[in-house]
């Protein structure tokens, strides 16, 4: 995943994962994820983060696709940026 701080201010944030369909979450096991720790980004900084995961072989057959997405929240008391929308989190375009 790629995280972009689109402001000129440094900030610290925490990524929170979401799964679709929701009931797939219990079958999706992250081994390595940037969401395990808070991330610091300098103003206008772009960083790439790996996510390593396994899918439980007991995944119900009615689930053909799992979508993993993240919302990145600024950590209260540690942010220096103001206003909404200072961060963009998107899948790495290289497919990694």
C-alpha positions, 0 to 999 in steps of 0.5 A: 500500500502507498500512503501519501501525506498531501499536506505540508505538515508532519503528522502521525497516524494509525491505519485501520483495516476494513474487509468486504465482505465483512464476514471474510475478516475472520478468514484473513490473517495479516502477518505483517502490516503497517496497521500494526503500528502508528506511522509518522509521515513528513509533509508531502511524504509518500511511503510504500508499506507491505502487507503480508497475509494468508487466507484461511483454507476454510474460507466459505465457498460463497466468498470469491473476492476479499477486498482489504482497504484502510482508513488512516486516522491522525493520532490525537495529540500527535498531529501537526496538520489541520483540516480534513483529508491530509492522507491518501491510502491506496494499493501500490500500483505495482501490484505488490 
